[in-house]
Amino acid sequence: MSLITIEHLRKEFPDVTPLKDVNASIETGDVISVIGPSGTGKSTLLRCLNRLEMPTSGTITVDGEVITDPKCDLSRVRRQMGMVFQSFHLFNNLTVLENIIAAPVKLLKMPKDQARREAMALLKRVGLEEKADCYPDELSGGQSQRAAIARAIAMKPKILLFDEPTSALDPTMVEEVLAVIRSLVNDGMTMMIVTHEMRFAHDVSNRVFYMDEGGIYEEGTPDEIFYHPKKAKTKQFVKRMKTETILFNAGRIDYAKVVEKVGSFCRDAMLDARAARNIMLSFDEIVMENIVKQRGSDPAVYPIEMSLEHTEQDSLLKVLYSFGGSRFDPFEEGDELSVLLVKKLSKDVEYEYDGRNHMTLRFN
């Protein structure tokens, strides 16, 4: 018997019907990534599974119990389904440790000493042992999400539901959360993950649901969905190219804004934290350490243009830099340590001069 069975699930809101007819089964040990454009019902599906949203029609059966039946003991079923949200949902008036032990003590009637021991073991596992007595507002976004994962695991659920767990994070914090989820995959935890991290989805999942047109438009193994999709909209989704251009003027390089735009680009292009980190490292070395420091006093250099391009079909990420002034090849004339770092990070680099300086960095 499947752990979860979904039959003809429909969810209507006053102005939109995100789920029209969803049918699926989830087996114990499955790691299912749910992908697709915004507004196609991915998060709504998760919320229906643990009855945060009541389906309009259809049935959901969890471990043999029909949770869409009004007579269902919903609180008992929810104890079997851990949920990790985009925005953490930690209790701000409780310490991290108190956040984790609250539900096991209250709902599972676990002795408090046992709950504390198990909570500390979980905090150690997610790298937050030293934050046990901190309050949520003392944590970074990545730390808060790791605490939220530990809290969900503390209930010893049969399945974990992740609703875009990295979408609210700075790009530099995404990888630490994904690493925790990968460790749960290695432990055999059953999971359904709504995510925009495409490489992560490919690497950790055994099944992928692509959602569109009010349902699961296409499903298959990661290789089938990402490399050999059969249906038109899936093909379009995985092959699309995302671009972004950022201009910098003299004395007006807003570093925080660059981080924000790069992070937004990576999320939209469904790249992982490593890509965002590599982009920012290349920016630091190429723009800040070389162009600005060595040629930045020349007004002809500006504006400096940074263009980002990504094609999901071949996972090619390109970062292009263009600036004016006389010929200056950072890879030949720039700081030696900067050049070494950029070349180590990237697959290859190119430079050309046509009255403007152009550099192209390609990343795997």
C-alpha positions as CSV (number, residue, x, y, z in Angstrom):
1,M,0.0,0.0,0.0
2,S,1.3,3.5,-0.9
3,L,2.1,5.9,1.9
4,I,0.0,8.6,0.3
5,T,-2.6,8.2,-2.5
6,I,-4.1,11.3,-4.2
7,E,-7.1,10.8,-6.4
8,H,-8.9,13.4,-8.6
9,L,-7.7,16.2,-6.2
10,R,-9.3,19.6,-7.0
11,K,-8.8,22.9,-5.2
12,E,-10.7,26.0,-6.1
13,F,-10.3,29.6,-4.9
14,P,-12.7,32.4,-5.7
15,D,-10.6,33.7,-8.6
16,V,-8.5,30.7,-9.6
17,T,-8.4,26.9,-9.7
18,P,-4.7,25.9,-9.2
19,L,-5.5,22.2,-8.9
20,K,-8.0,20.7,-11.3
21,D,-7.4,16.9,-11.3
22,V,-4.3,15.7,-9.5
23,N,-3.6,11.9,-9.3
24,A,-0.5,10.5,-7.7
25,S,0.9,8.0,-5.2
26,I,3.9,8.4,-2.9
27,E,5.8,5.4,-1.7
28,T,7.8,5.0,1.5
29,G,11.4,6.1,0.7
30,D,10.4,8.4,-2.3
31,V,12.1,11.7,-2.7
32,I,9.8,13.7,-5.0
33,S,10.7,17.1,-6.3
34,V,7.8,19.2,-7.5
35,I,8.8,21.8,-10.1
36,G,7.1,24.1,-12.5
37,P,6.3,27.8,-13.2
38,S,4.9,30.0,-10.5
39,G,1.1,29.7,-10.0
40,T,0.8,26.1,-11.1
41,G,-0.4,24.8,-7.7
42,K,2.9,23.4,-6.3
43,S,2.5,24.9,-2.8
44,T,-1.2,24.4,-2.8
45,L,-0.7,20.6,-3.4
46,L,1.5,20.4,-0.3
47,R,-1.0,22.4,1.8
48,C,-3.7,20.1,0.7
49,L,-1.7,17.0,1.7
50,N,-1.5,18.1,5.3
51,R,-4.9,19.8,5.2
52,L,-3.8,23.3,5.7
53,E,-6.1,23.8,2.7
54,M,-9.3,21.7,2.4
55,P,-9.6,20.3,-1.1
56,T,-12.7,21.2,-3.0
57,S,-13.1,17.6,-4.1
58,G,-11.2,14.4,-4.5
59,T,-9.5,12.2,-1.9
60,I,-6.2,12.0,-0.1
61,T,-5.3,8.8,1.7
62,V,-2.4,8.9,4.2
63,D,-1.2,5.5,5.5
64,G,-4.6,4.0,5.0
65,E,-6.7,6.9,6.4
66,V,-8.7,9.2,4.2
67,I,-7.8,12.6,5.4
68,T,-10.4,14.4,3.2
69,D,-13.1,12.6,5.2
70,P,-14.6,15.1,7.8
71,K,-14.4,12.4,10.4
72,C,-10.7,12.0,10.1
73,D,-8.5,12.5,13.2
74,L,-6.6,15.3,11.5
75,S,-4.2,16.1,14.4
76,R,-3.1,12.4,14.5
77,V,-2.4,12.4,10.7
78,R,-0.5,15.7,10.9
79,R,1.9,14.2,13.4
80,Q,3.1,11.9,10.6
81,M,3.8,14.7,8.2
82,G,6.5,17.3,8.9
83,M,6.2,20.6,7.1
84,V,9.0,23.1,6.4
85,F,7.9,26.4,5.1
86,Q,9.6,29.2,3.1
87,S,9.5,31.6,6.1
88,F,10.6,29.3,8.9
89,H,7.5,29.8,11.2
90,L,9.6,29.5,14.4
91,F,8.1,30.9,17.7
92,N,10.0,34.1,18.3
93,N,9.3,34.0,22.1
94,L,10.9,30.5,22.5
95,T,14.6,29.6,22.2
96,V,15.7,27.3,19.4
97,L,15.7,24.3,21.8
98,E,12.3,25.2,23.1
99,N,11.0,25.5,19.6
100,I,12.1,21.9,18.9
101,I,10.9,20.2,22.1
102,A,7.5,22.0,22.3
103,A,5.6,19.6,19.9
104,P,7.1,16.3,21.1
105,V,6.4,17.1,24.7
106,K,2.9,18.4,24.1
107,L,1.6,16.2,21.3
108,L,3.7,13.0,21.7
109,K,3.7,13.2,25.5
110,M,7.5,12.7,25.5
111,P,9.3,13.2,28.8
112,K,11.0,16.6,28.8
113,D,14.4,15.2,29.5
114,Q,14.2,12.8,26.6
115,A,12.9,15.6,24.3
116,R,15.9,17.8,25.3
117,R,18.4,15.0,24.6
118,E,16.9,14.2,21.2
119,A,16.6,17.9,20.3
120,M,20.2,18.5,21.1
121,A,21.2,15.6,19.0
122,L,19.1,17.1,16.1
123,L,20.7,20.5,16.6
124,K,24.1,18.9,16.4
125,R,23.1,17.2,13.2
126,V,22.0,20.4,11.5
127,G,25.1,22.3,12.9
128,L,23.2,24.4,15.4
129,E,24.2,22.9,18.7
130,E,25.8,26.1,19.9
131,K,22.5,28.0,19.1
132,A,20.3,26.0,21.4
133,D,19.7,28.9,23.8
134,C,19.4,31.6,21.2
135,Y,16.1,33.1,20.0
136,P,15.1,33.0,16.4
137,D,15.8,36.7,15.8
138,E,19.5,36.0,16.7
139,L,19.8,33.5,13.8
140,S,20.6,34.0,10.1
141,G,18.1,32.9,7.6
142,G,19.9,29.7,6.9
143,Q,20.2,28.9,10.6
144,S,16.5,29.6,11.1
145,Q,15.6,27.2,8.3
146,R,17.9,24.5,9.7
147,A,16.2,24.9,13.1
148,A,12.8,24.6,11.4
149,I,14.0,21.3,9.7
150,A,15.2,20.0,13.1
151,R,11.8,20.9,14.6
152,A,10.0,19.0,11.9
153,I,12.2,15.9,12.3
154,A,11.7,16.0,16.1
155,M,8.1,14.7,15.6
156,K,9.6,11.6,13.8
157,P,7.3,12.0,10.8
158,K,6.7,9.4,8.1
159,I,7.1,12.1,5.4
160,L,8.6,15.6,5.3
161,L,7.0,18.3,3.1
162,F,9.3,21.2,2.0
163,D,7.6,24.3,0.5
164,E,10.5,26.0,-1.4
165,P,12.8,25.8,1.7
166,T,15.5,28.0,0.2
167,S,13.5,30.7,-1.6
168,A,13.6,33.2,1.3
169,L,17.4,32.8,1.8
170,D,20.4,34.8,0.7
171,P,22.2,32.8,-2.0
172,T,25.2,32.3,0.4
173,M,22.9,30.5,2.9
174,V,21.1,28.2,0.5
175,E,23.8,25.4,0.3
176,E,23.8,24.9,4.1
177,V,20.1,24.1,4.1
178,L,20.4,21.9,1.0
179,A,23.2,20.0,2.7
180,V,20.8,19.1,5.6
181,I,18.1,18.0,3.2
182,R,20.7,15.8,1.4
183,S,21.6,14.1,4.6
184,L,18.0,13.3,5.2
185,V,17.8,11.8,1.7
186,N,20.8,9.6,2.6
187,D,18.9,8.4,5.7
188,G,16.0,7.3,3.6
189,M,13.5,9.9,4.7
190,T,10.4,10.1,2.5
191,M,10.1,13.6,1.2
192,M,8.2,15.9,-1.2
193,I,10.1,19.0,-2.1
194,V,8.7,22.0,-3.9
195,T,11.8,23.7,-5.2
196,H,13.4,26.0,-7.8
197,E,16.8,24.4,-7.2
198,M,16.9,22.3,-10.4
199,R,20.4,20.8,-10.0
200,F,19.5,19.9,-6.4
201,A,16.2,18.4,-7.6
202,H,18.0,16.3,-10.2
203,D,20.6,15.0,-7.7
204,V,18.4,14.1,-4.7
205,S,15.1,12.9,-6.2
206,N,14.0,9.5,-7.5
207,R,10.9,11.1,-9.0
208,V,10.0,14.5,-10.4
209,F,6.6,16.0,-10.8
210,Y,6.3,18.9,-13.4
211,M,3.1,20.8,-12.6
212,D,1.1,22.8,-15.2
213,E,-2.4,23.0,-16.5
214,G,-3.9,22.3,-13.1
215,G,-2.2,19.0,-12.4
216,I,0.9,16.9,-12.7
217,Y,1.6,17.6,-16.4
218,E,4.5,15.2,-16.6
219,E,6.3,12.9,-14.1
220,G,9.3,10.7,-14.4
221,T,12.8,10.1,-13.1
222,P,15.1,13.2,-12.9
223,D,16.9,12.1,-16.1
224,E,13.6,11.7,-17.9
225,I,12.2,15.1,-16.9
226,F,15.4,17.2,-17.1
227,Y,17.1,15.5,-20.1
228,H,14.4,13.7,-22.1
229,P,11.0,15.3,-21.4
230,K,8.2,14.1,-23.6
231,K,5.6,16.9,-23.4
232,A,5.8,20.4,-24.9
233,K,5.6,22.6,-21.8
234,T,8.1,20.5,-19.9
235,K,10.5,20.8,-22.8
236,Q,10.0,24.5,-22.8
237,F,10.5,24.8,-19.1
238,V,13.8,22.9,-18.9
239,K,15.3,24.4,-22.0
240,R,14.6,28.0,-21.3
241,M,17.3,30.7,-21.1
242,K,17.4,33.3,-18.4
243,T,19.3,36.6,-18.8
244,E,20.1,39.6,-16.6
245,T,22.1,42.7,-17.1
246,I,23.5,44.9,-14.4
247,L,25.2,48.3,-15.0
248,F,27.7,50.0,-12.7
249,N,28.6,53.7,-12.8
250,A,31.6,55.4,-11.3
251,G,31.5,55.5,-7.5
252,R,28.0,54.0,-7.5
253,I,28.5,50.3,-7.1
254,D,25.9,49.2,-4.6
255,Y,27.3,45.8,-3.5
256,A,24.2,44.8,-1.6
257,K,22.1,45.4,-4.7
258,V,24.4,43.2,-6.8
259,V,24.0,40.4,-4.3
260,E,20.2,40.8,-4.4
261,K,20.1,40.8,-8.3
262,V,22.4,37.8,-8.6
263,G,20.4,35.9,-6.0
264,S,17.1,36.8,-7.8
265,F,18.6,35.7,-11.2
266,C,19.8,32.4,-9.7
267,R,16.4,31.7,-8.2
268,D,14.6,32.5,-11.4
269,A,17.1,30.5,-13.5
270,M,16.7,27.7,-10.9
271,L,20.4,27.5,-10.1
272,D,21.9,26.4,-6.9
273,A,23.8,28.3,-4.2
274,R,27.2,27.3,-5.7
275,A,26.4,29.2,-8.9
276,A,25.4,32.4,-7.0
277,R,28.6,32.1,-4.9
278,N,30.8,31.7,-8.0
279,I,29.2,34.7,-9.7
280,M,29.8,36.9,-6.7
281,L,33.4,35.6,-6.3
282,S,34.1,36.4,-10.0
283,F,32.5,39.8,-9.5
284,D,34.7,40.5,-6.5
285,E,37.9,39.5,-8.3
286,I,37.2,40.9,-11.8
287,V,35.3,44.1,-11.1
288,M,36.3,45.2,-7.6
289,E,39.9,43.9,-7.3
290,N,40.9,44.6,-10.9
291,I,38.8,46.9,-13.1
292,V,37.8,49.4,-10.3
293,K,41.1,49.3,-8.4
294,Q,43.4,49.5,-11.5
295,R,41.2,51.5,-14.0
296,G,38.3,52.8,-12.0
297,S,39.6,56.4,-11.9
298,D,39.2,56.7,-15.7
299,P,35.7,57.9,-16.5
300,A,35.9,56.2,-19.9
301,V,35.7,52.8,-18.2
302,Y,32.1,53.4,-17.1
303,P,29.5,52.1,-17.3
304,I,30.7,48.6,-16.5
305,E,28.3,46.0,-17.7
306,M,27.8,42.6,-16.1
307,S,25.5,40.2,-18.0
308,L,24.3,36.8,-16.7
309,E,23.1,34.1,-19.0
310,H,21.9,30.6,-18.3
311,T,20.5,27.8,-20.5
312,E,19.0,24.9,-18.6
313,Q,19.2,22.6,-21.6
314,D,23.0,22.3,-21.3
315,S,23.4,23.8,-17.8
316,L,25.7,26.5,-19.3
317,L,26.1,29.5,-17.1
318,K,27.9,32.5,-18.6
319,V,29.0,35.7,-16.9
320,L,30.0,38.5,-19.3
321,Y,31.8,41.7,-18.3
322,S,32.2,44.7,-20.6
323,F,33.8,48.1,-19.9
324,G,35.3,51.0,-21.8
325,G,38.7,52.7,-21.9
326,S,42.0,51.5,-23.2
327,R,42.7,47.8,-23.6
328,F,43.0,46.0,-20.3
329,D,42.9,42.2,-20.0
330,P,42.6,41.3,-16.3
331,F,43.6,37.7,-17.2
332,E,47.0,38.9,-18.4
333,E,47.5,42.2,-16.6
334,G,45.4,41.8,-13.5
335,D,46.2,40.7,-10.0
336,E,47.8,37.2,-10.1
337,L,45.9,35.8,-7.2
338,S,42.6,37.1,-8.6
339,V,43.2,35.5,-11.9
340,L,44.2,32.2,-10.3
341,L,41.0,32.2,-8.3
342,V,38.7,33.0,-11.2
343,K,40.3,30.4,-13.5
344,K,39.9,27.8,-10.8
345,L,36.2,28.6,-10.3
346,S,35.3,28.7,-14.0
347,K,35.3,26.2,-16.8
348,D,37.0,28.6,-19.2
349,V,37.6,32.3,-19.7
350,E,37.9,34.5,-22.8
351,Y,38.9,38.1,-23.5
352,E,38.6,40.4,-26.5
353,Y,38.9,44.1,-27.3
354,D,36.9,45.9,-30.0
355,G,37.1,49.4,-28.6
356,R,35.6,48.0,-25.4
357,N,36.9,45.3,-23.1
358,H,34.9,42.1,-23.1
359,M,35.4,39.1,-20.8
360,T,33.4,35.9,-20.8
361,L,33.4,33.4,-17.9
362,R,31.7,30.0,-18.3
363,F,30.8,27.9,-15.3
364,N,29.7,24.2,-15.1
